[in-house]
C-alpha cells in the first residue's frame, strides 16, 4: 500500500452533514480529512432553513451568530395543513430564509478553524479496506491520491459513492413524480411560503432577496423518469401559468433544479469501519427542512462517539448506538415525508385524506404530535434510565451557575444550557445543591464538565431539583432527583464516557513494561534507539496532558499558585494580542483581566505538534475560544494557534513560554483591562 496521507477519519462529502461531522470530530480530538468532489462550492441552495432541533444544535456549538441568528417562524404546516407549531413547548417551524450554501459556508469556517483538513476537487473512485481502517483512492487536481483513515464516513448525498462501493443495501420506493424548483428574478409574484394547492398541482414561492424568489412547481400527472434533462425556464413559466394564471415569462432564472419523491434508507448505518450519515443514509421528499436537519443531527450523534472510539476511551458498544439510535429516527423521517407528499403533491384521489387531516389538525393533541415530529423535539433515545427526562434533549433554559467554593475570586454567573455544551464535552449538571455531587465527575474531567447551578424554570417532568448527565450531543443520558443523585450515575458515566482517567495532577514517574518486567526510563536508561523512541513517546504524552491542563486552567478561571505551578515554570513568559505577561503574577493579572471582560469562556486546543529535544520541547497547537459576556446572547469567538516551549523539571514537564497568534475573530477585540 502506497498511502499518501494517514488520518483518523476520512469524511467524503462537504455538505452540511459532512462539515458538521468534521467539526464534531475535531472537538473530540480526532484528526479528520474531508474530501469533496466539487472544486468550489456550488453556491446553490436546495434548502432554505432548518428545524427547531437543528437550531438548538447550532446554538449548542455557538454557531447561531455565524448564521446571522436567523429568524424563526411559529406558523408551519404538515402536508399543507397549516397550524401554529408554538403550541408545543419550545417548538416552532424552525429557521427560515437561510440558504443552504450559507449554512455550508459557516460550517466550513467552523470545522476548518478547529483544524479539519478540507480538500476540494477530490473525487473518490475506490475503497480498499484493511485490518486497521480503509484506504480511499481519489482523483484530484494533482492526479490520483490515496488517503488512509481508521474510519470512513460517507456524507456524499443521495447518490453516495461510498454507499455503493462499501456495499450498503438501500431499499425503498422509487420516484413517482418529478418536481421543479428555480430561483427567479423579476417575477413580481406574491409569496406562498407554505405552498398552495391549485387545480392541477401545487406551487410554492418564497422571497430570497429583493426582486428574487424561489419557486417550486408540482403538476399532477408529472411522472418521474419522463425526462432526464432540466427543463428550460420557458417550460417552467408555462407550468406556473397553467397552475396560477400568472405570467412570469418575462422573469429570469438564475438556477433551475429538480427533485422527486424517491424514498430510500440504508438498512445499516455502519459496516465495520465504514459509516453513512445524511442523505447518503436516507433520501426522501423535501419537507420543512428535515433533510438537511436530519443529516446535521446524524453528524451530532456520530461525531462524539467516533472521536471517543479513536481516542481509545469509548465503551465497547458506544459506536454501535449510532445505528440503533439514528436508524429509527430515519424511519420516522421517511414515514412523515411520504405522508406529507401524499397530502401535498398527491392528485385529486388524495382529497378524502386531506379532508380527514383538516379535521384532525383542529385537535390540539394532533397539532402537538405533528409539531414534535417535524421539529425534531420528539426524538428520545433509549439510554437505560427510567427518569422521565432520560433520553430526551436538554431544553434551552437559563441557569445561575454556583461558583466553586474553593475559588474565592469566582461569583455567580448567568448562562444558558446551550453554552455549557459549546466545547463538545459531556455535562454533569447539578441542580440539587447537595454536597458531594461535584465529586461524582472526578476522573472524567477531560470528557465531562461538572457545573452546579440553579434553574430559572423547570427543565421538564420530574419531582424536585435534578442532577443530569448530558451527552455531548445534548441528550440526557441520566437524570436523578434530589436525595437519589448517586444512584446509577457512576454506571451511566462509564456507559457513555468509558472508564475514568487519571486525576489532573502532575504525572508520576515514567516507566514502561517490556517483556513483563517494569523498567524505568529515567533512573535506569537502556541503550539503543528503541529506548529513545519510547522515552519520546512518553514525553509527548505527558506534554499533551500538560497542554490539556493549560486549557482546563483557562476554562476554570484558575489563577491560584498551586494550580498554576502544575502548568508553568515560575519565570514563564506569555504573549497575547492584548499584551505580554511574565511570571506567576503576570499570569494572575491575565486571568483576572479575562474574567473582567467575560462571564465565562470555553476553550479547545488540538492538532498538537510536539518536538522533544532532550529536556526541552517545542509545542504547537490550534486554539479555539468562545467568550461569553454577562448577556448570554453576547459572544466573542477567536481562533488561532500558539507556539510554546516546555521544559523538564523535577516535578515533570512545565510550560516556560507561550506565544498566541490570532488567525480570526468574530469581531474587534474587546477593550482590555489595564495591565503592565
N, C-alpha and C positions, 0 to 999 in steps of 0.2 A: 504494500500500500504506500503510495506516494502522496500523502496528505499535505496540502499547503498550509492549512490553519487548523488548530485544535482549540475547541472551546467546550464549555459545559453544555449549553443548549443552543441548537440551531432552530430558529423560527423562520418558516417560509411564508411570506406574505406580510406586507406592511400596511394593512388596513387597520381599522380601529382595534380589532381583537389582537392582532399580532403586536401592535405597538403597545397596547395596554399590558399584554403579557410580558413584553421585553422590560417595561418599567417595573413590573412586579418582581420579576426575576432579579433585577439589579437591586431592588430594595432588600431582597433576601440574600444578596451577596454572590449570586451566580454570574458567571461570565456568559454573555449571550450575544449571538450574531443574528441579525435579521436580514434575510435575503428577499429582495423584491424584484420581480421581473421587469417592471417599468423603470426606465432610466430617470424619469422625472415624474413627480406627482401629476395625475391627470387633470386636476382642478375641477373634475366633475363631481357631482353630489347627488347620488340617488336618494340618500336620506337627508332629512331636514330637521332632525331633532332626536330626542331620546326620552325614555320613560322615567318615571319618578325614581325608581330604584337605581337607575344608572346615574341620575342627578346626584343621589346620595353617595354613590360610589365615587364619583369625581370629587365630591366635597370631602370625602374621607381621605383623599390624597392631595387635597389643596389645589385641585385643578380648575375649579369653577372660575376663579379670577382670570386664568389664562383663556377661558372660553367666553369671557366677557360677561359673566354672571347672567346667563340667558334668561329671558322672560319665560314664565310658565303659565299654562292655561288650565283652569279648572274644567272648562267645558270640553268634553270629549265625546266619543261615540263607541259603539260596538256594532260593527256591520252596518253603519249608517244610522243606528238608533242613538240619538243624541241625549246626553244627560250630564249632570254635574258630578265629576269624579271626586270633588272635595267632600262629598258625603261620607267617604271613608277617611278616617283619621290619617293625616299626613299625605294623602294621595292627591294627585292631580293628573292631567293628561300628559304631563311631562314638559320638557323644554322644547320650544318650537322656534323655528327660524334660525337654526344653527346648521349651516351646510356641512355635509359630511367632510368635505375637503378641509374645512376649518377645524373640525374635530381631529382629523388625522394630523394636521399641521401642529396642533397643540400637543397631542400625544407624542409625536416625533420629537418635538423640542424637549419635552419632559424626559422621555426614555433616553435620548442621546445625552442629555445633561446628566443623567445618572450613570452614564458610562456604557450604554448599549452601543454595539457596533452595527450600524445600518449600511448595507451595501445595496445600491440600486443598480439595475441593469443585469442582475444575476438571475438567469432563467434555469431553474432546476430541471434536469432531464433524467437523473438516475439516482437511486439509493442503494447503498451497499452496507447491509447490517453486519456487525461482528459482535464478539463477546463483550466488548466494552462500550458499544454505542452504535452509531450509524454514520457512515460516510456519505456526504451529499456531493454529487457531481453536478456542476452548473456551467452553462455557457455564459461568459462575462465579456465586457468590452475588451478585456485583455486575453481572451481565449478561455480554454477550459480550466476551471479551478476546482479543487477538492477541499471540502471542509468536513472535519470530523467533530461530532458532538456526542456527549454521553447520552443525550436525549434529543429527539427531533419532534417539533410540533408543527403541524400543518394548519395554517390560518390563511390559506390561499384561495378562499372563496368557494362558491358552489360547484365549480368545475375543477376542484382541487387536484393538482398533480400529485401531491403527497398521498392523498387518499387512494388514488388509483395505483401508484407504484407500490404502496405498502399493502395493498390487497384488502382494504376495508370494504365490507358489503354496505350498499347504500340503497336499500329498498324504499319504496314509497309509491306515490301515484304520479302518473305522467301529466304533463300540462294539458289543459282542456281549452284554454283561451289565451289570446295574445292581447297585451295591453301596452299602451304607448305613453311616454312622458316627454316633455320638451320644456326648455327654458326659452321664453319668447319675450321680445321687446316690442313695445308699441302696439300691443293688442288692445289696450283700453277696456279690459273686461272686469267684471265685478268679482270679488273674492268668493270662493266656495271652499272655505278652509277644510270642512269635514266631508266634502263630497256632496254630490246632488244626483239623486236618481232622476233620469229623464226617460220618456218613452223611447225605447230602443237602446238604453245603456246607462252609463254613469259618467259624469265629468267632475273634475276637481280643479280648483285654481287657488293659488296662494302667492301673494307678492313676495319676491325675493329682494328687490331693491326698487327704488322709484322707477317706474316705467318697465320693470321686468317681472314676469310672472312664471311660476311653474304650473304647467297644465298636465293633467292626466286624463286619458280618454279610453273608455272601455265600451265597445259596441257589442250588443247582443249578437250572437252568431259568429263572432270573430274567433275562429278556432285556431289553436296553436299549430304551428308547423305549416300553415298555408303559405308562408314566405319566410325566408331566412334574412334577407337584407332589411335594413332600417328604412322606413318609408321617407319620402321627401316631405318637407314642411307643407307643400301644397296639398298632399294627400291628408295630412293631419288636419289642416284647416278645413278640408271638405268634411271630414268626420265631425269636427267640432260644430260646423254649421248644421249638419244633419241632426245633431243631438240638441243644440241650444238655439238654433236660429240666428246666431251671431256670426258675423263675417270677420274673420281675423286674417284674411289672405294678405292684407297689407302689412302685417307684422313681420318680424324677422326672428328666426330660430337660431340661438347660439349653440344649442345642443339638443340632440334628439336621441332617445334611448327607448328600450322596450323591456318588458318583463312578462312572466307568465305566472300561473298558479301552481306550477310544479311543486310537489311536496315530498321531501325525502329526508331520511335521517340515517346516519351510520348506526349499525347495530351495536357497535362498541366504540368508545371514545379513546381506548388505549389498546395497542397491540405491542406488548413488550416495551421497547424504548421509543415507540412512535405514538404520538397522541394527536388528536384533532380538536379544534375549537372554532367557534364562529360558524360561518357559512360552510366551511369545509365539513362540519359535523351535521348541519341541518339547513335545509332550504325550504322556503315557503312563500306564500303571497305576502308582499309588504303590507303591514297594517299597524299604524300607530307607532312607528319607530322601533318595533320589537326586535327586528332582525339585528340591527347594529347593537341594540341594548343587550340582547341575549349573548352576543359574541363578547362584549366587554365583560359581562358577568361571568361567562365561561373563563375568561382570562384571569379575572379576580380570584375565582375559586381555585384555578390550577396553579397560578404563579407562586404563591407562598408554599404550597405543598411540594412543587417540583424543586424550588430553591432549597427547602429543607432536606429533600432527598439528596440533592447534590452536595449539600453541606455535611451530610452524614449523621444528622441528628433526628431524622424523621422516623416515627414508629413504622413498624413493618408494613402495615396496610394503609398508610396515610394516602399514598398516591392513588390507590385503588378507589378511594372515596370520591375522586374526581368524576369517574364514570357513574358510580352509584348515585351521586347527588345531582349531577347535571343532566344525565340522560333522561331522567324522569321530567326535569324542567323542560327539556327539548320536546318531549312527547306532548306536554300540555301546550307548548307553543304551537306545534303543528295542529293540535286539536282546535285551538281557538282561532287561528288564522284561516283554517279551512272553513270553519263555521262562519267567520266574518265574510269570507269570499262568497259563500253561497248566498248570504243575505245581501251583500253589497253589489256584487257584479253578476249574480245569477240572473237568469231571464225571468219572464213572467210566471213560470212554473214555481218560482220561489215566493210568490205573493202571499199564499196562505201562511207560510212560515214567517214572513215579515209581519203580517197582521198579528200572529200569536206573540212574536217577540215584542211588538209595540205594547201589548198588554202586560207582558211580564216586566218590561223595563219600568212600568209605572209603580212597581213594588220596590220599596226601599231595600229589602234584603237582596233582591236580584241586582239592583244597581251597585250595592256594596260588593257583592261577589264578583261581578264583571270588572269593576274598578280594580279590585285586588289582582285579578288575572292579568289585565293589560299593564297595570303599573308595575307589576313585579313585587308588590308588597306582600302578596300571599305566599311567597316561597318560604318553605320551612323544611329544614333538614333533620334527619334522624340522628341525633347526637348522643343518644343513650342516657338522657336525663329527663325526668318526668315533670320538671317545673314548667308552668305554662309559657314562660318566655324562652325556654331552651329550644334551640334550633331556628328561632326567628332572628330577624335582623335587629341590630341595636338602633333604636329610633333616634332621630335628631332631637336632642334636648340640650338645655344649658345647665351647666353644673358649676358649683363653687368648690374649687379644689382646696382641701385642707392641707396646710403646709406640713412638711416633715418636722416633727418636734425636735429632731436633732440638729436642725438648721436654724439658728437664731435670726438669720437675715431674711428668711422666707416669710411670706404673708399669704393670706387667702387670695385667690385669683379666679376670675370667671373664664370659663372655657366651654366650648361645645363638645358634644360627644364625638363629632366628626374629627375635630382637631386632634383628639387623643389617638387617632389612627393614622395620622399623616405619615409617620415613619415606617409604616408597613409591618409593625410588630404586633403581637398579641397584646391584650389589655386585661389586667386584673383590676376591675373597678369595684372598690369597696364603698358602699353607701350605707353600711351598718354602723360604722364608727366603733366597732368592737375591737378591743386590744388584741394584737397578735395577728390580725388579718394580713397586714403587710408582709409579715414573715413567711406566709404561705407561698409567696412567689420567689423566695430566695432559691438560687440555683438556676432560675430561668431568666435572669435579668437580661441576657443577650437576646432573648426571644420574646419576653413578655414584660411590658411596662406596668408597674403597680401604681395605682392612683387611689387615694382616699378622698371622697368628695360628698357633697350634699346635692340632691337633685331638686330643681325648682318645681317640677311636676312629676307625676308618676311615669315610669317607663313602660308600664303595661300591667296586665293582670298579675296578681300575687298579693300576699299579705305582708305588710310592714316593709322596712328597709331591706335592700337586697345587696348581695355581692354577686358580681357577674364575671365570668371568664369569657372574653370576646376574642374570636379568631381574627387574624389579620384581614380577612375579607369582610369583616363587620358582622358576622353571625355569632350568636351567643352559644357557646359550647357547653356552658354550665351556669346554673343560677341557684342561689340558695338564699333563704330568708334569714333574718336576724335570729340568732340562737342556734342555727344549724349551719353556720358558714363553713366549717372544715369538712363537713360530711360530703364525701365524693370529690372534693376539689383536687387533692393530690392525684387521684386516679385520672381525672379529666385533664390535668396538666400533662401527665405522661401520655394520655391517649392522643392528644393533639399536638404536643410540643416535644415529645421524646423525654429522655432521661435528663435530670438536672445536670448542669455543668458545674465546674469549679466556681467558688465564690470569687468576686472581684477583689483580688489581693495579689501582692507580688508572688510570682510563680515560685515553686520550690526548686531546689537544686535539680539540675537536668541530668537525666541518665537514660540509658536505653538498654533493652534486653536483647542480647544476641545469643542464640543457641540455649535459651533458658537461663542464662546467667546475667544478672544485672551488672552493668559496667558503667561507672561514672565517666562522663565525657569532660569533666573539669579536673578532678583530682588525679585521675589515672588515665591520661590520654593514651590512645593507642596509635601506633604508627600506621601510615597508609592513607590513600585518598578516600577510601570508604568512610573512615572515621571523620575526616574533614567534611565530607558531604553530609554525614549525619549531624555533625555539630552545626553546620549552617542551616540544615532543615529545622533543628530545634530552636536555633537563634531566630530564624524568620518567624516561626510560630509564636515565640514569646513577644517579638516586636509587633506582630499583628495584634496580639491581645493588648499590648500596650497602647497601640493606636486606637483600638476599640474603647479602651478605658478612658482615653482622652475625649472621645465623642460622648461617652456616658457622663463625663465631668461637665461637658457643655450643656447637655440636656438637663442634668440635675441642678445646674447652677451652683455647683460645689466650689467654694473658694477657701475652705479651711486648710491649714497647713498639713494636717495629717493626710488628707486626700491628695492634695497637690504633690506631696512628696512621693506618692506611689506612681506618679506620671512623669515628673520633671526633675531635672537637677537644680540645685539652689541658684546657679548662675544662668538659668535659662533666658534666652532672648527670643521674642516673638514679634513678627511684623504682620500687620493687617492694613487694609485700605485706610482705616481711620487713625493709624498711628502705630508706634513701636512700644514694646513693653519689656522690661528687664527684671529678672529676679522674681521671687515669690510675691513680693509686694506689688510689683508691676502686674503680675497675673491677677492678683486680687482686685486691683483697680479696673482691669479689663473686664472681669466678670461682673463687677458692680456696675460698670458703665453699661454693659449689655442689658443687665436687668433693669436699669433705669429707663431704657428705651422700649423694652418689650415686656409683656406679661410672662411669656414663656417662649421657648424655642424648641424645635425638633431638628436634629442633625443626622445625616447619614454619610458615612465615609466608606469607600470601597475602591475596587480596582487597584489594590496596593501593588507597588513595585518596591522591593526591598533588596538592597545590595549590601551584603555584610563584608567588611574588611577588618578582620581581627576584632578589636574591641570597639569599633565604630561601625555605623551603618547609615546609609542614605535611604530615606523613606519618602516615597511619592504616593499620593492618593488623590482621588476626586472627593470633593466635599459638597454636599447639598444641604442648605439650611432653610427652614421655614420659620420666620419670626412672627409672632402674633402679639398685637398690642392689646390694651385693655378692652378695646372694642373688638369682639370676636370676629367681626367682618373685615378687620384690617390686617392684612398680611404684608410681609416684605420678604421676598424669596431671593436667595442668591445661589449661584453655583460657581465653582472654581476648583482649583487644585492647590495642594500645598507640597512644599519640599521641606523635609525635616532631617535633622541629624540626631541619631540616637547613639548613646554611649553605654558601655557595660560598666556597671558599678557593683560594689559588694552586695547590694540589695537586689540586683537584677538590672535589666535594661531600663534606661530613662531617656526622655527627650531633652536635648540640650539647646536646640534651636528649631524654629518653625517659621516658614515664610509662606503666607497665604496670598495667592494671586486670584483676583476676581475675573471670571470669564463672562458672566451675565448676571443681571439682577432684574427684578420685576419693576424697578423704579429707582429714583435717586436715593442715595444712601441717607438714612435718617441722620439728623444732626446729632453728633456725638456729645457725650458729657465731657466736661473739661478733664484733661489728663496731662500728665507730664510729657 
